[in-house]
C-alpha cells in the first residue's frame, strides 16, 4: 500500500503544480495583453483636427466684423484674420 499511496500523492502534487502553472501563465498573458494595448494606445496618432465647417467660418468673420465696427479691431487686422480663417 505504501507504493500506491506514494503514487497518489505524486499525482496530486503534479496536478496541483500543473493547475498553478496554468493560472500563472494566464495571468502573465493577461498582463502582457494589457501592456500591449496600452502601448498601442500611446503610439496611436492623435486624430486629425477636422476642418471647420463653412458656418463656423462665417460666424467667425461676422464676429470679427463686429469687432471692427466697435473699433476694437483694425481693418488691416480684420483682413489678416479673414485670410487666416479661409486659409488664403
C-alpha positions in Angstrom: 0.0 0.0 0.0 2.9 2.4 0.5 3.6 2.4 -3.2 0.0 3.2 -4.1 -0.1 6.0 -1.6 3.1 7.5 -2.9 1.8 7.4 -6.5 -1.4 9.0 -5.4 0.4 11.7 -3.6 2.7 12.3 -6.6 -0.3 12.6 -8.8 -2.0 15.2 -6.6 1.2 17.2 -6.3 1.7 17.1 -10.1 -1.9 18.0 -10.8 -1.7 20.9 -8.3 1.5 22.1 -9.9 0.0 22.0 -13.4 -3.1 23.9 -12.3 -0.9 26.6 -10.6 1.4 27.0 -13.5 -1.6 27.3 -15.9 -3.1 30.0 -13.7 0.3 31.9 -13.6 0.6 31.6 -17.4 -2.9 33.0 -17.9 -2.2 35.9 -15.6 1.1 36.7 -17.3 -0.6 36.6 -20.7 -3.4 38.9 -19.5 -0.8 41.4 -18.1 1.2 41.3 -21.4 -2.0 41.9 -23.4 -2.9 44.9 -21.2 0.6 46.3 -21.6 0.4 45.8 -25.4 -3.0 47.5 -25.5 -1.6 50.5 -23.5 1.5 50.7 -25.7 -0.7 50.7 -28.9 -2.9 53.5 -27.4 0.1 55.5 -26.6 1.6 55.0 -30.0 -1.6 55.7 -31.9 -1.5 59.1 -33.7 -3.8 61.8 -32.5 -6.9 62.2 -34.6 -6.5 65.0 -37.2 -8.4 68.2 -36.5 -11.5 68.4 -38.6 -11.7 71.3 -40.9 -14.1 74.0 -39.6 -17.5 74.0 -41.2 -18.4 76.8 -43.5 -20.9 78.0 -41.0 -18.2 78.3 -38.3 -16.1 80.4 -40.7 -18.9 82.7 -41.5 -19.7 83.1 -37.8 -16.1 83.9 -37.0 -15.9 86.5 -39.8 -19.1 88.1 -38.6 -17.8 88.3 -35.1 -14.6 89.9 -36.4 -16.6 92.4 -38.4 -18.5 93.3 -35.2 -15.1 94.0 -33.5 -14.1 96.2 -36.4 -17.4 98.1 -36.1 -16.8 98.6 -32.4 -13.3 99.9 -33.0 -11.6 97.0 -31.2 -10.0 95.5 -34.3 -8.4 97.5 -37.1 -9.4 96.8 -40.7 -5.9 95.5 -41.5 -6.1 93.0 -38.7 -9.6 92.1 -39.9 -8.3 91.3 -43.4 -5.4 89.3 -42.0 -7.7 87.3 -39.7 -10.1 86.6 -42.5 -7.3 85.3 -44.7 -6.2 83.1 -41.9 -9.7 81.7 -41.4 -10.3 80.9 -45.0 -6.8 79.6 -45.5 -5.7 82.1 -48.1 
